[in-house]
Amino acid sequence: MGVYTAQILVGCGKMYDKGINPSHVLFLYEDDQEATWVLKQLDLQNDRSFKSLQPAMRWACPLDSLLDDAMLLIAMYVLEDDVVITLVKELEKIDDLDKLDLKDGITNEDRQILYDLVMSISAEYTLTLTVFDFSLLKWQLSLLENYSAEKHIFVEQDQKQIISQQA
């Protein structure tokens, strides 16, 4: 499955004008040939522990569209956008979203139609991204400008680079 390279917290922001109240988390696992997003719903309010309300969902995706695929997952499973869900089911001729395969089961043209639709959503939600320096996601972060969410982005920097900048 690769190594853990990034995470995205998804939830409500503006609580006391700071931070995030996460309802979901996505973990990105990458290797040199594929990537997998793992989506978990959280219940931090009731129990204050890292308890998942449902089993984690795994979604293999192409390396060239990690961010767009994460945003599509968020639109479908977190925001539960009816327009996106209906179009996914129509394009892929499926009834169950769990059968959707972004890596091999959907054409590039259909993926782009879905990405464009997700970019048009104007919902209020907050994303907090933590990205390791070696993640391919790091090179796709500029695409976040296309999405309406409030964003907080933390990217690890190479320690040698930080030390040389301080010297």
Secondary structure, DSSP 8 states (H G I E B T S, - for coil): --EEEEEEEEEEE-GGGSSEEEEEEEEEEE-SS-EEEEEEEB-HHHHSS--BSS--EEEEE-GGGHHHHHHHHIIIIIS--HHHHHHHHHHHT-S-GGG--TTTSS-HHHHHHHHHHHHT-----EEEEEE-TT-GGGGGGGGGGGS-SEEEEEE---HHHHHHHH-
